[in-house]
């Protein structure tokens, strides 16, 4: 995500990071290169031009030429302006009424149905809501079936009417059903088209007038680049939606839609889809996205994902086992499962400052843990809890059972032993620190 743009911007700043004298001329040259980078990323021309003019004005106004570290000051200005360009701050979804009605809009293939499922899952698991999904796409043959499958996956009910060809009636009946069943959010998945046409606009406008939604979200495939922005503008002119959803942002996208869409339609980006899984949906934070574009990582999002998987009781149990040097392969596999739940491994690595750039050409397979899991699951329950009994013959059997080599098994066991020793040492150091803090004169 944004890899090409990040590389281009990094190269643009190198002129100012050198030891040569900083002048108004090379500041202008740097920003000219920044504008080219934005245009290459499919950012709207007017947006890119306005952006670089604003940065130049602020840069010269803040005395970049005489700053101790002008390159760093320029990066900060560009960072702040990127965040502002994408909306400044995160904007929450409107869920003030009961039931709250959310209407989906967008072209066919933009990912409306998948996003509807993801949003229902997010509202259910993170906000404690009781959503109802509404299959209101009466044209695409697989749309209803797709939404039913997604509803089953996330355990959310799906309302549909076989044979009814009136999408307004379906939406109205679904809201009645939601009120009767106590659903506090209604997510209406409407039909898309291959291109904007008057009939489609009239249909979704009729649904809007009939159900009076709290929120109209425009779902757009970010891989369509500048076309996404043009489509958003036409939809907004006719529908006046409340927010934008960018899907497939983890794909081969240049990022132009994310950087342009806010300035063109003046509506906030509220969510970004980062994969096919039902939990691969993030609230859009402009300042964090600016961090990632400039290679600064995104520690806040990484910590938030970790906290979602954090189990305080399990952490206490694990700490006691580590202190007694009883950390075993069952605990090890449990930690791996928690890491996998946090999302794509390369995406997680990119959230750590500096790591994203270092690993940009390295492909991290989502199945990176597969061989480790196979080795551990090939152990007997006794071997998992007592790793010290893993002699040569046992290791041969485990290698054969897991479809790996004896070298891979030996390597894993060695790494596990080293990890266990390090964990115990860190626990002891923490204990020593607590003891020293209680000694007279040592607390400070």
N, C-alpha and C positions, 0 to 999 in steps of 0.2 A: 504494500500500500504506500503510495507517494514516493517510492524509492527513487525514481528518475528525477522527480522534482527536488527531493532532498539532496541528491548528488549535485544537481545543477546549482542549487542555492549555496551549497557548501563551497563549490568552486568559485562562485561569484564573490564570496566573502574573503577568499584567500588573498585577494589583492590588498584588502585593508588590514589583514592579519600580519602582513609582512613587516619588515623593519624599515621599509622606505618611507619617505615623507608622505603624509596624507594631505591631499589637496582637494579642492572642490572639483577638480577635473576627474580624479580617479574615483571620487564618491559618485559622480555622475556616471562614469563608466561601469562601476559596480552595479548601480541601479538599472542601467541599460541592460546588463546581463541578467539581472533579476527579472526584468520585464520579459526578456526572451524566454527565460525558464518558465514563467507563468503561462506565456502563450503556447509553449511546447506542451505544457500540461493541460492544454485545451481550456484555459481560462478565457472568459469573455474579454475581447480586446479593450473595450471601454473600461471594464473593471481593472484589468492589468495596468492600464495607463494611469487611471486615477490612483490606484494603490501606490505605484512608484512615485508619483508626484507628491502624494501625502507623506511618504517615507522621506523623500528628499527634503521637503519643507521642515519636517520635524528633526531630521538629522542635522541640518545646518543650523536650525534654531537651538539645538542642544550642544552646539560647539563640538561636533564630532572631530573637526579638524585639529582641535587643540586638546582633545581628550587623551588621558594616559593610555587607554586601551580602546582606540576608536573602532577596531573590528568588533569587539565585544559589545560596545554601545550600539553599533549598527545592527547587530544580530538581535539585540533586545528590542530596538525600535521595530524591526521587521516582524519579530515575534508578536509584539503587542498589536501591530496593525493587521497581521494575519488573523489573530483571534477576533479582532473587531470586525474584520471583513466577513468572518463566518458567524457573526452574531454576538460576540462578546461574552455572553454567559449562557448556560443551559436554560432551556425553557421547558417547564413541566407540562404534562398533558392535563387537560381540563376534565376533572372527574367530580365536579361539585354537586351535580344533581343525581337523583336515584330514580330509575336507572340512568347512568351516563351513556349517551349514545355516540358512538364513534363511527364515522362514515369513511370508507376507503375509496380513493379515486386514483386513476392512472391508466396508462396504456396497457394493452395486453402484453404479458411477458415481463412486466416490471417487477413482479414478485409480490403482488397484493395478497394473494391467498396465503402464501407462506408467511408473510409478515403478520397477517391477521392471527395466525396460530401462535407465532412468537410473542406477539403483544398480549394475547390472552394468557399465555404461560407466564410472562413477566408480571402481569397484573395479579395473577393468582398467587404466585410464589413470593413475590417481593412486596406487594401492597395488600395482600390478604383479601383480594376481591373475588367475587363469584361471577365470572363472565359467561356470556352466552354468545357463541359464534353464529352468524346468520349467513347461509349460503344464498346470496341474492344474484349470483351470476347465472342467468338462465340460458346463456348462449354457448358457452364453452362446455362441451360434453363431460369432461372430466372434473370440472370445477367443484361440483357438489361432492363427488366422491373423494376428491383430494382434501377438501375441508373436513369431511367425516373422518378420514384417516388421521389427519392432524389432531382433531378433537379427541380421538381415542388415545393417541400418544400422550397427550398432556392432561387427559381426564377432564375435558371441558365439553359440556353439551353443545350440539350443533343443531340449529333449527333450519329445516328445509321443507319445501312443499313440492312434491312430485306433480308435474303436469300444470302447475300454475305459471302462466306466462306474463303475469303482471308483477314486476319487481317492487312497485309501490305497495301493493297489497301484501306481498311477502314481508316487507320490512315492517309494515304496520302490525301485522299479525304476530311477528316475532317479538315486538315490544310488549304486546299484550301478554304473550307467553312468559316473557321475562318478569313482568310485574307479578303474574300469578305464581311463578316458581321462586321468586325472591332473588333473581339475578340482578346485581347492582351495576353491571356494565354490559352493554350490547354492542358488539363489533360487527358491522355490516360489510361483508365482502361483495362489492358491486362488480359489474361486468366491465372489462376493458375492451379496447379495440386496437386494431393494427395501426390505425392513424386517427387523428382527431376528426370527428364528423359531427354534424349538427344533431343527428338523431341521438347519438350517445350523450351529448351535452344536455339535451332536453330531458332525457331519461333520468340522468343523475340529479339534475336540477329539480325534477319532480319528486324524487326520493327525498332530497334535502328539504323541500318545502313541506312534505308530508310528515316527516319525523322530527324536524327541527333539531338536528344533532348538536351536541356540545362541542364536538370537534370533527372537522373534516381534514383528513390527512391525505396529502398527495404523495403517492409512492412512485419512486423513479429509480430506474436501473442506472447506477452511477457509471457503468461501463459505456453508456451511450454518450458520455462527455457533453460537449456543447449543445447537442440536440436535446439533452435532458433539460437544460436551462430554458431553451426555446419552448419546449412542450410545457414546462412548468408555468411559463408566462401566459401561454394561451389558456391553460386550465384555470389559472388564477383570475384572469380577466373575466371568465365566464362563471366561475364557481366561488371565488373569494375564499379559498381554503385557509385553514389555521396554521398548518405546519407541513414540513416536508420530511419524508423518510427516504434515505438513500440506501438502497439495497446493493448487495454484491460489491461492497467496498473492499473486500478482501481479494477480489479478482484482479485482472490485469488492467487496472484503472489508472489514468493519469491524474485524477484528482480535480479536474477542472470544474466538475459539477459542484463538489463540496465548497470550492473557493468562490464560485460565481453566483450560485443560486440565490443566496441571501440578498446580495446587492441588487439583483435583477428583479426579484418578485417582492422583496422586503417582507419575507415571511421566514420564521426561524426553522432551522433543521432540528427536528426533535429526536429522531432515532437514526441509528445506522445499523444495517445488517452486515454481519461479519462472517457469515458461513451458512451452511445448510441446517445445522442442528437447531433444535427448538430453543436452546439457551443462547444462541449466537446473535444476541441483540443487545446493543448498548445505547444508553441515553447519550446524546451528542453533547460533548463539552468542547466548545471552540478553543479555549485556552489549552486544553490537553492535546487537541489535535494539532495546534500550532507547535507545541513541544515536540510532537512526534515528527512533524514535517521538517523541523530544524535539527533533528537527531538528538533531542534532549531526553528522549524516553517518555514514559508516562507512569511514574511510580505510584501516583494516587490511584489510578485505575487498577494497577497490579495489586496494591494492598486491598482495595475493595473486593477484587475477585477472590483473594486469599481469605478475607474475612467471611465471605459467603460460604466457604467450605470449612471454616474454623469451628471446631467442636471443643468447647472449654473443658468438658468432662474428660474427653478423649485426650486432650493435651495434658491434663493433670496426671492421668494414668500413665501416659507415655513418659512424662518427666520422672516419675517414680521408677519406672523400669530402666530408664537410662542411668539414673543415679546408682542403681544396683547392678549395672552392666548386664541387664536382662533383655535389652532390645533385640528382637529376633526377626526372622524373615516374615512372619505374619504382620508385624508392625511395619516392616519395610514395604511390603506390598500394599498395605493400607495407605501409606504416604504417597505411593505412586498413583493410586486411584484418586486421591484428592487433587494431585497435580493435574491429572488428565481431565478432571471435571472443570478446571479453571479455563480450559480452552486450548486453541492451537498453540503448539510449542514455540514455533517461530514468532508468532504474534506476542506471546508472553515474553520471549527473550528481547524483542524489540522495545518493550516497555522499560527495560533497564537502560539508563543513560549510557551511551557509548557502545552498548552491545549490538544494537541494531545495525550500526555502520560496520562493525567488525564482522558481522555474520551475514551481510547482505548477499554475498555470493555462495553462501553455504545453505544447502537444502536440508531442513530438519523434517524428517518424515514423522507424520503423526503416529506411525507404528514403531517409533523409536524404542518404546518400552516392551515391545512384543516378545523379543527373545528373553528379556529379563523375567517377564511374567511366566513364560513357558518353562524356564529353568526352575523358578520357585514353585510353580504348580506341579512340577514333576517330583518334588520332594515329598516325603511322607510327613504326616503331622508332627512326628517326633523330631525329624530332621529340621523342620522349620523352627521349632521352639528350642532346639539344642544344636546349633550350627557346629559346635565343636566335635560332634560325632561324624562329620562328613569326611570319611577317609577315602582312599583311592578308589576302592570298588564301588562305594556309594556314588562317587562323582561320575564314574564311568556309566553307571545305570541312569543317573539324572541326565547326562549328556545324550544318551541314546533315547530316553523317553521324551526329551524336549526338542529333539531334532537339531541340537547344537553340537559344537565340538567340546572336547575336554578342556581345551584352552579357554574357551568362553566361560565355562563353568568355573574354572580356577580363577579367572580374572574377576568374575562377579563376587566370589567368596572372599577374595583378597580385598576388593573394594569395600565389601560389607564390613569386614573386620576393621579396616582402617577408619571407616565411618563410625563404627561403634566406639572405637577408642577415642576418636575426636569428640564425639558427643559426651562421653564420660568425662573427658578432660575439661570440656567447656562447663559442664555441670559443676565440677569440683571448683573451677575458677570462680563461678558465680557464687558458690557457697563461701569460698574464702573471702570474696568481696563483701558479702553480708557480714561475716565475722569481723573483718577489719573495720567496717562502718560502725560497729558497736564499741570498738576500742576507744578509750579517751583520746581526744585530739585528732582522731582519724576520720571522723564523720565528714568534715569539710573537704 
